[in-house]
Amino acid sequence: MIVDLPDTTVSKISRALIDVREEGGAVALGRVLTLIIVTTNGGTEDGIEAANDASREHPMRVISLRLDPGGEPKLDAEIRVGGDAGASEVVVLRASGAAASNVESLVTGLLLPDAPVVVWWPDNPPATPSHSPLGRIAQRRITDASTVPYETSRVAHLGDCYSPGDTDLAWTRLTHWREQLAAVLDQPPYEPITGVEVRGAATSPSTALLAAWLRLTLGVPVDWHYLSADEWSDGIKSVRLTRASGDIVLERSSAAIARLSQPGQPQHDLVLPRRTLRECLAEELRRLDADLLYGRVITEGWALLDPTPSQETDG
């Protein structure tokens, strides 16, 4: 069910939420958190769709806030429940002009009482998320270094503005890579790693974060660089771990398949696709405490890493 509320106020939206629950039987008693999605560059529906899918694991109230500071002063709203909202309640706010100038006042009256708040900026995050009006009221703050505005140097600034509770989906996309590499090193022979190479697309901030994690975890130099679009167009391409008995190589042969090569063992093809937005969001919502490892990677790990990837290409 979708209820449209054009040219409205926050108090009217709050009243309409109560009416919708009373008339339709939808209740918020089982909601475990409030997720605020803030966009300024479109993509509202993509974020809502990912949140609706994730809500089947984490029932929640979703507040999607689309800001247009330059438009006519106005607040339009839409309430979605039932089949149009997964296992969540969705409140879509479109604020323009002066109505978009105080974002905290737009959402405080719509938050679930006594429930954690998570803020997600799919694009154009504030310079320091924890210091922003919405960031100050949130337990977790989610950004995505792979979206607008995209710059290869953006990863380098994550540590500069980090506060406990921050995370980035470029880090979340690494989970399966980290699991696979950790599983390999848990098997004999238990030889020390003496060198690491990481390769990935220039549009993949996860490549830099993987290099920083390996530098922090293994304590050895990491050679990393971005490949040209002709060589590899999206995501991480490969990791090579060097040790006395030979190299361990985990390399994608396609967008979804990676080949694991180890000395003295047959090669294995592993399913390792790029993670979907829904998977990454659901993983981040499983924990509402600070991701301390992420904090160490973007501060300590990045400080140890050569911050300038070489521009050589694989032959």
C-alpha positions as CSV (number, residue, x, y, z in Angstrom):
1,M,0.0,0.0,0.0
2,I,1.3,3.5,-0.9
3,V,-0.1,6.7,0.7
4,D,0.9,10.0,-1.1
5,L,1.2,13.1,1.0
6,P,2.0,16.1,-1.2
7,D,3.0,19.5,0.3
8,T,2.9,18.2,3.8
9,T,4.6,18.5,7.3
10,V,6.4,16.1,9.6
11,S,3.5,16.1,12.1
12,K,1.1,15.2,9.3
13,I,3.4,12.4,8.2
14,S,3.6,11.0,11.7
15,R,-0.2,11.1,12.0
16,A,-0.6,9.3,8.7
17,L,1.8,6.5,9.8
18,I,-0.4,5.9,12.8
19,D,-3.5,5.9,10.6
20,V,-1.9,3.5,8.1
21,R,-1.1,1.0,10.9
22,E,-4.5,1.2,12.4
23,E,-6.3,0.8,9.1
24,G,-4.0,-1.8,7.5
25,G,-2.9,-3.7,10.6
26,A,0.8,-3.0,10.0
27,V,2.7,-2.5,13.2
28,A,6.2,-1.3,14.0
29,L,6.6,-3.2,17.2
30,G,8.9,-5.7,15.6
31,R,11.2,-3.1,13.9
32,V,14.7,-3.3,15.3
33,L,16.2,-0.1,13.9
34,T,15.6,3.1,11.8
35,L,17.5,3.3,8.5
36,I,17.9,6.8,7.0
37,I,18.9,6.9,3.4
38,V,20.1,10.4,2.2
39,T,20.5,11.1,-1.5
40,T,21.0,14.2,-3.5
41,N,21.9,12.7,-6.9
42,G,19.0,10.4,-7.7
43,G,19.1,6.6,-7.1
44,T,16.4,6.8,-4.4
45,E,14.6,3.7,-5.6
46,D,17.8,1.6,-5.8
47,G,18.5,2.4,-2.1
48,I,14.9,1.7,-1.1
49,E,14.9,-1.6,-3.0
50,A,18.1,-2.7,-1.3
51,A,16.7,-1.7,2.1
52,N,13.5,-3.6,1.4
53,D,15.4,-6.7,0.6
54,A,17.7,-6.3,3.7
55,S,14.6,-5.7,5.9
56,R,13.6,-9.4,5.6
57,E,16.6,-10.0,7.8
58,H,16.4,-6.8,9.7
59,P,12.8,-5.5,10.1
60,M,13.1,-1.7,10.2
61,R,11.6,1.7,9.4
62,V,13.2,3.2,6.3
63,I,13.3,6.9,5.9
64,S,14.4,7.9,2.4
65,L,15.4,11.5,2.3
66,R,15.9,13.2,-1.2
67,L,17.2,16.7,-0.8
68,D,17.0,19.5,-3.4
69,P,18.3,22.7,-1.7
70,G,17.8,24.8,-4.8
71,G,14.1,24.0,-5.5
72,E,10.9,25.6,-4.4
73,P,10.3,25.3,-0.6
74,K,8.2,22.2,-0.2
75,L,8.0,18.8,1.5
76,D,6.4,15.9,-0.3
77,A,6.1,12.5,1.3
78,E,5.0,8.9,0.5
79,I,4.4,6.1,3.0
80,R,4.8,2.5,1.8
81,V,3.8,-0.6,3.8
82,G,3.0,-4.2,3.0
83,G,4.0,-5.5,-0.4
84,D,5.5,-2.2,-1.4
85,A,7.9,-2.2,1.6
86,G,9.2,-5.7,2.2
87,A,9.4,-6.3,5.9
88,S,9.8,-2.6,6.7
89,E,7.8,0.6,6.7
90,V,9.1,3.1,4.2
91,V,8.7,6.9,4.4
92,V,9.9,8.7,1.3
93,L,10.6,12.4,1.9
94,R,11.3,14.8,-0.9
95,A,12.5,18.1,0.5
96,S,13.4,21.2,-1.5
97,G,14.3,24.8,-0.9
98,A,14.1,25.9,2.8
99,A,12.5,22.6,3.7
100,A,15.8,20.9,2.9
101,S,17.9,23.2,5.1
102,N,17.3,21.4,8.4
103,V,17.5,17.6,7.8
104,E,17.5,16.7,11.4
105,S,14.1,18.2,12.0
106,L,12.7,16.3,9.1
107,V,13.5,12.9,10.6
108,T,13.5,13.2,14.4
109,G,9.7,13.0,14.6
110,L,9.7,9.9,12.5
111,L,12.4,7.8,14.3
112,L,11.3,4.6,16.1
113,P,11.5,5.2,19.8
114,D,14.4,3.5,21.7
115,A,15.7,2.0,18.5
116,P,19.2,2.4,16.9
117,V,19.6,4.8,14.0
118,V,21.7,4.0,11.0
119,V,22.4,6.6,8.3
120,W,23.4,5.6,4.8
121,W,24.6,8.1,2.1
122,P,24.6,6.1,-1.2
123,D,26.2,9.2,-2.8
124,N,27.6,12.6,-1.9
125,P,28.4,11.9,1.7
126,P,29.3,14.8,4.1
127,A,33.0,15.5,4.5
128,T,32.9,14.2,8.0
129,P,29.9,11.9,8.4
130,S,30.0,11.8,12.2
131,H,29.9,15.6,12.4
132,S,26.9,16.0,10.1
133,P,23.4,16.7,11.6
134,L,22.2,13.1,10.9
135,G,25.5,11.5,11.7
136,R,25.4,12.9,15.2
137,I,22.2,11.0,16.0
138,A,23.3,7.7,14.4
139,Q,25.0,4.6,15.9
140,R,26.3,3.6,12.4
141,R,27.2,5.8,9.4
142,I,27.5,4.1,6.0
143,T,29.1,5.6,2.9
144,D,30.3,4.2,-0.4
145,A,33.6,5.3,-1.9
146,S,32.7,3.8,-5.3
147,T,29.8,6.2,-5.9
148,V,29.5,9.9,-6.8
149,P,31.7,11.9,-6.4
150,Y,34.2,9.2,-7.5
151,E,37.9,9.8,-7.2
152,T,40.7,7.3,-6.9
153,S,42.1,9.3,-4.0
154,R,38.8,9.2,-2.0
155,V,39.9,6.1,-0.1
156,A,42.9,8.1,1.3
157,H,40.5,10.5,3.0
158,L,38.4,7.8,4.8
159,G,40.9,7.6,7.7
160,D,41.1,11.4,8.0
161,C,37.5,11.7,8.9
162,Y,37.0,8.4,10.6
163,S,35.0,8.1,13.9
164,P,33.9,4.8,15.5
165,G,30.6,3.8,13.9
166,D,31.7,4.8,10.4
167,T,32.0,2.2,7.6
168,D,32.1,2.1,3.9
169,L,30.6,-0.4,1.4
170,A,33.9,-0.6,-0.4
171,W,35.1,-2.4,2.7
172,T,32.0,-4.6,3.0
173,R,32.6,-5.8,-0.6
174,L,35.9,-7.4,0.6
175,T,34.3,-9.8,3.0
176,H,34.4,-12.9,0.7
177,W,38.0,-12.1,-0.5
178,R,39.2,-11.8,3.1
179,E,37.4,-15.1,4.0
180,Q,39.1,-16.9,1.1
181,L,42.5,-15.6,1.8
182,A,42.3,-16.3,5.5
183,A,41.1,-19.9,4.8
184,V,44.1,-20.5,2.5
185,L,46.6,-19.3,5.2
186,D,45.0,-21.5,7.8
187,Q,46.2,-24.6,5.8
188,P,49.7,-26.1,5.7
189,P,52.4,-25.3,5.0
190,Y,52.4,-22.6,7.7
191,E,55.1,-20.5,6.1
192,P,55.4,-16.7,6.5
193,I,54.3,-14.5,3.7
194,T,57.2,-12.4,2.3
195,G,55.4,-10.3,-0.3
196,V,51.9,-9.4,-1.6
197,E,50.6,-8.1,-4.9
198,V,47.1,-6.7,-5.4
199,R,45.5,-5.8,-8.7
200,G,42.1,-4.3,-9.5
201,A,40.1,-1.9,-11.7
202,A,40.7,1.8,-11.3
203,T,37.0,2.2,-10.4
204,S,37.4,-0.2,-7.4
205,P,38.2,1.5,-4.1
206,S,38.0,-2.0,-2.6
207,T,41.3,-2.8,-4.3
208,A,43.1,-0.1,-2.2
209,L,41.3,-1.3,1.0
210,L,42.3,-4.9,0.4
211,A,45.9,-3.8,0.0
212,A,45.7,-1.8,3.2
213,W,44.2,-4.8,5.1
214,L,46.9,-7.2,3.9
215,R,49.6,-4.7,4.8
216,L,48.2,-4.4,8.3
217,T,47.5,-8.1,8.8
218,L,50.6,-9.6,7.3
219,G,53.1,-6.9,8.1
220,V,54.9,-7.2,4.8
221,P,55.2,-4.8,1.8
222,V,52.3,-4.8,-0.6
223,D,52.7,-3.9,-4.2
224,W,49.3,-2.7,-5.6
225,H,48.1,-0.9,-8.6
226,Y,45.1,-0.3,-10.8
227,L,44.7,-2.0,-14.1
228,S,43.5,-0.2,-17.3
229,A,39.9,-0.6,-18.3
230,D,41.0,-2.8,-21.2
231,E,42.7,-5.3,-18.8
232,W,40.0,-5.3,-16.1
233,S,36.9,-3.1,-15.9
234,D,35.3,-3.7,-12.5
235,G,36.3,-4.8,-9.0
236,I,39.3,-6.6,-7.7
237,K,41.2,-8.7,-10.2
238,S,43.8,-10.7,-8.2
239,V,45.9,-11.2,-5.1
240,R,49.3,-12.9,-5.1
241,L,50.9,-14.0,-1.8
242,T,54.5,-15.0,-2.0
243,R,56.2,-17.5,0.4
244,A,59.2,-19.9,0.3
245,S,57.3,-22.9,-1.2
246,G,55.7,-20.8,-4.0
247,D,53.0,-18.3,-4.7
248,I,49.4,-18.4,-3.8
249,V,47.3,-16.7,-6.4
250,L,43.6,-15.9,-6.2
251,E,42.5,-14.3,-9.5
252,R,39.2,-13.6,-11.2
253,S,38.9,-15.2,-14.6
254,S,35.5,-13.5,-15.1
255,A,33.2,-11.2,-13.1
256,A,31.9,-14.1,-11.0
257,I,34.6,-16.8,-11.0
258,A,38.0,-16.7,-9.3
259,R,40.8,-19.4,-9.7
260,L,42.8,-20.4,-6.7
261,S,46.3,-21.7,-7.5
262,Q,48.7,-23.1,-4.8
263,P,52.0,-25.0,-5.1
264,G,51.5,-28.8,-5.2
265,Q,47.7,-28.6,-5.3
266,P,45.2,-28.6,-8.2
267,Q,43.6,-25.4,-9.2
268,H,40.2,-24.6,-7.9
269,D,37.5,-22.4,-9.5
270,L,35.6,-20.5,-6.8
271,V,32.3,-18.5,-7.2
272,L,33.4,-15.0,-6.2
273,P,31.0,-12.5,-7.8
274,R,30.9,-8.8,-6.9
275,R,28.5,-8.5,-3.9
276,T,25.1,-6.9,-4.4
277,L,24.0,-3.7,-2.7
278,R,21.5,-5.7,-0.7
279,E,24.1,-8.2,0.5
280,C,26.5,-5.4,1.6
281,L,23.7,-3.4,3.4
282,A,22.4,-6.5,5.2
283,E,25.9,-7.3,6.4
284,E,26.4,-3.8,7.8
285,L,23.1,-3.9,9.6
286,R,24.0,-7.1,11.4
287,R,26.3,-5.1,13.7
288,L,25.5,-1.8,15.4
289,D,28.7,-1.5,17.3
290,A,31.8,0.0,15.8
291,D,33.8,-2.0,13.2
292,L,37.2,-1.6,14.8
293,L,39.0,-3.5,12.2
294,Y,37.8,-1.2,9.4
295,G,39.0,1.7,11.5
296,R,42.4,0.2,11.9
297,V,42.7,-0.6,8.2
298,I,41.9,2.9,7.0
299,T,44.1,4.6,9.6
300,E,47.0,2.3,10.6
301,G,46.9,0.0,7.5
302,W,46.7,2.9,5.1
303,A,49.5,4.8,6.8
304,L,51.8,1.7,6.4
305,L,50.8,1.3,2.7
306,D,52.5,3.1,-0.1
307,P,49.5,5.4,-0.9
308,T,50.4,5.9,-4.5
309,P,49.6,2.7,-6.6
310,S,52.1,2.1,-9.4
311,Q,50.7,2.6,-12.9
312,E,52.4,-0.3,-14.5
313,T,50.3,-2.9,-16.2
314,D,50.4,-6.7,-16.2
315,G,52.0,-8.1,-19.3
